[in-house]
Amino acid sequence: MMSTKANFGAIAKHEEDAVPQGMFPDTYRLYKLDVARLLRQSHPSEKRKQNCAGRKRRSTDAKRLLRTQAAAEYLSISAWRLRNLVQAGEIPCILGDGTTPWLFDRRDLDSWIDRWKQTL
């Protein structure tokens, strides 16, 4: 016969794997995978330490092409607004083959800013 502590451990293990009431099993499985992935990721400060450990750090000012989020931050607008401006033909972008992100030239972003400048 097993001891009470061993039974309790088996019950606790079973409760950890049990799907919470009202949650679909597939959703819970994906949730647990996401949590495990987030726990494996390193903290941003650790990446900073790795970059400072003798390797040359790339300057963000030297990048001429920006991805959507970085270009939106550069223009101080949301990524959705930037996508809408591209679709309206106001800002040009470099399109990939469907799996690559849109890339934006800093010069095009600067010229869009210059077109919208106003003096009072």
C-alpha positions as CSV (number, residue, x, y, z in Angstrom):
1,M,0.0,0.0,0.0
2,M,1.3,3.5,-0.9
3,S,1.8,6.2,1.7
4,T,-0.4,9.2,1.9
5,K,2.3,11.5,0.7
6,A,2.8,9.4,-2.4
7,N,-0.9,9.5,-3.1
8,F,-1.0,13.2,-2.6
9,G,1.9,13.7,-5.0
10,A,0.1,11.7,-7.7
11,I,-3.1,13.7,-7.2
12,A,-1.2,17.0,-7.4
13,K,0.5,15.9,-10.6
14,H,-2.8,14.9,-12.0
15,E,-4.3,18.2,-11.1
16,E,-1.5,20.1,-12.8
17,D,-2.3,18.3,-16.1
18,A,-6.1,18.6,-15.7
19,V,-7.8,21.1,-18.0
20,P,-9.4,24.0,-16.1
21,Q,-13.1,23.9,-16.0
22,G,-14.6,25.7,-19.0
23,M,-11.4,25.6,-21.1
24,F,-11.0,23.5,-24.2
25,P,-8.3,20.9,-24.1
26,D,-6.5,22.1,-27.3
27,T,-6.6,25.7,-26.0
28,Y,-5.1,24.6,-22.7
29,R,-2.4,22.6,-24.4
30,L,-1.4,25.6,-26.5
31,Y,-1.5,27.8,-23.5
32,K,0.9,25.5,-21.6
33,L,3.2,25.4,-24.7
34,D,3.3,29.2,-24.8
35,V,4.1,29.5,-21.1
36,A,6.9,27.0,-21.5
37,R,8.3,28.9,-24.4
38,L,8.2,32.2,-22.5
39,L,9.9,30.7,-19.6
40,R,12.8,29.4,-21.9
41,Q,13.3,32.9,-23.3
42,S,16.1,35.0,-21.9
43,H,15.5,38.4,-20.3
44,P,16.3,41.4,-22.6
45,S,19.0,42.5,-20.1
46,E,20.8,39.1,-20.6
47,K,20.9,39.7,-24.3
48,R,22.4,43.1,-23.7
49,K,25.1,41.5,-21.6
50,Q,25.8,39.0,-24.4
51,N,26.2,41.8,-26.9
52,C,28.6,43.7,-24.6
53,A,30.7,40.6,-24.1
54,G,33.3,41.5,-26.7
55,R,31.1,41.4,-29.8
56,K,30.6,44.5,-31.9
57,R,27.1,45.8,-31.5
58,R,25.3,46.9,-34.7
59,S,24.2,50.5,-34.6
60,T,20.5,51.1,-35.2
61,D,21.4,54.4,-36.9
62,A,23.3,52.6,-39.6
63,K,20.2,50.6,-40.8
64,R,18.8,52.1,-43.9
65,L,15.9,49.6,-44.3
66,L,13.4,49.2,-41.4
67,R,10.8,46.6,-40.8
68,T,7.1,47.7,-40.3
69,Q,7.2,48.1,-36.5
70,A,10.5,50.0,-36.5
71,A,9.4,52.2,-39.4
72,A,6.1,53.0,-37.5
73,E,8.1,53.9,-34.4
74,Y,10.4,56.1,-36.6
75,L,7.3,58.0,-37.8
76,S,5.6,58.0,-34.4
77,I,2.5,56.3,-35.8
78,S,1.0,52.8,-35.3
79,A,2.0,49.9,-37.5
80,W,-1.6,49.7,-38.7
81,R,-1.6,53.3,-39.8
82,L,1.6,52.7,-41.6
83,R,0.2,49.7,-43.4
84,N,-2.9,51.8,-44.4
85,L,-0.6,54.5,-45.8
86,V,1.3,51.9,-47.9
87,Q,-2.0,50.5,-49.2
88,A,-3.1,54.1,-50.1
89,G,0.1,54.6,-52.0
90,E,1.4,57.4,-49.8
91,I,4.5,55.6,-48.6
92,P,6.5,53.2,-50.8
93,C,7.8,49.9,-49.4
94,I,9.9,47.0,-50.5
95,L,7.7,43.9,-50.8
96,G,9.0,40.4,-50.3
97,D,7.8,37.1,-51.7
98,G,5.0,36.8,-49.2
99,T,6.9,35.4,-46.3
100,T,9.3,38.3,-45.7
101,P,8.2,41.5,-44.0
102,W,7.7,44.8,-45.7
103,L,10.9,46.9,-45.6
104,F,10.9,50.7,-45.6
105,D,13.7,53.0,-46.7
106,R,14.5,55.7,-44.2
107,R,14.8,58.2,-47.1
108,D,11.2,57.5,-48.2
109,L,10.0,57.9,-44.6
110,D,11.9,61.2,-44.4
111,S,10.4,62.5,-47.7
112,W,6.9,61.6,-46.4
113,I,7.6,63.6,-43.3
114,D,8.8,66.5,-45.4
115,R,5.7,66.4,-47.5
116,W,3.5,66.7,-44.4
117,K,5.4,69.4,-42.7
118,Q,3.5,72.6,-42.2
119,T,4.4,76.1,-41.0
120,L,2.0,78.3,-39.2
